[in-house]
Amino acid sequence: MDRQMTRAAQEAYRARVRGCLLGGAIGDALGGPVEFDDGRTIVAAHPDGVRKFVAGGPGWPAGTVTDDTQMTLFTVEGLIRAGVRTDRGIGFTVAVVHHAYDRWLDTQLLPAPSGERDGWLQAEQWLYARRAPGNTCLSALTDARKGGNSIPQFGSQAANDSKGCGGVMRVAPFGLLPSNNAEWVFDAAAEAAGYTHGHVTGKLASGALAAIVYELNQGAELETALDSAQALLATKPGHEETSTALATARELAAGHLDAGPVTVELLGGGWIAEEALAISVYCALKYPEPDQFLDALALAVTHSGDSDSTGAICGNILGVLHGETALPAELVCTVEGRGTILQLADDLALEFTQAHRLHDDYGPHTAWRDRYPGW
């Protein structure tokens, strides 16, 4: 996927990648502390919606991200390592991302890096914090570790029927790959979601988000990106729940109901995949302009539901649409893990635009390969 781009195109691409990842982290950090509050309680404390970082309790300072951002970052690392792995003369292997999720599992089970893992991301101590990780993700990844003869079954789909939002909230990076094939992006993201969430809706909602991000990354307007993603979604068996949720979100956004928690909750709570996607799309459509970024995020997190996930997904969508300069500066400067997020964003852009300068076919180990081993 190493794409030769002009310098201007590379700069625009990097701005979208940074915007997507940082935007998702900001939305996540806004919503995390209020995730388990009902809409009325949130509005009473924040009449204009949650527009600044607040603490989530002991050990949860303002600006802290949750498992949504943690897993998104491991998705990025897995994609880069999958790119490096193609040096072996094989195709791009999505299962490398499953291996990355296994390293994320360490951050939830161990107090600190074990020293037994490779790559740099798993050594970041700040990631070793449990911020309400999804039980489905934990159990599915733990089951994969058991494998056969103690060998993890990377690439196997989860043996459950869950369509929780833990798949869709982490797959936006698939849409950031400079591929020429939207359907491949859709299917790859759906496969990655399926490592933990086995229900077809959980997979297809994830594929749809990646397809939306992909179209936006190609320069499409939001409505056009949604049209393209929904058309692709409609070709997939079992698409009906996700298609209906997206259509309802677009109808509500085009209607005259006030944009607030009551309207958002008509789309559900966001605990399941299609609802999380629908809420995020609705909020992005209500406030689609660059200077409305915070309005959209505030709407996306101020409701009786999975506020961190809907905030993260909305931030992913608007971040790739507008690029990093549209992000609220007062939140960018204090969001947890900003340095790591930007490192990964820039490294993703480097891997998929300038791989020819970073690693050679069957060549000696380079600093890049030490940073991103190809498995």
Secondary structure, 3 states (H helix, E strand, C coil): CCCCCCHHHHHHHHHHHHHHHHHHHHHHHHHHHHCCCCHHHHHHHCCCCCCCCCCCECCECCCCCCHHHHHHHHHHHHHHHHHHHHHHCCCCCCHHHHHHHHHHHHHHHCCCCCCCCCCCHHHCHHHCCCCCCCHHHHHHHHHHHHCECCECCCCCCCCCCCCECCCHHHCHHHHHCCCCCHHHHHHHHHHHHCCCCCCHHHHHHHHHHHHHHHHHHCCCCHHHHHHHHHHHHCCCCCCHHHHHHHHHHHHHHHCCCCCCHHHHHHHCCCCEHHHHHHHHHHHHHHCCCHHHHHHHHHHHHCCCCCHHHHHHHHHHHHHHHHCHHHCCHHHHCCCCCHHHHHHHHHHHHHHCCCHHHCCCCCCCCCHHHHHCCCC
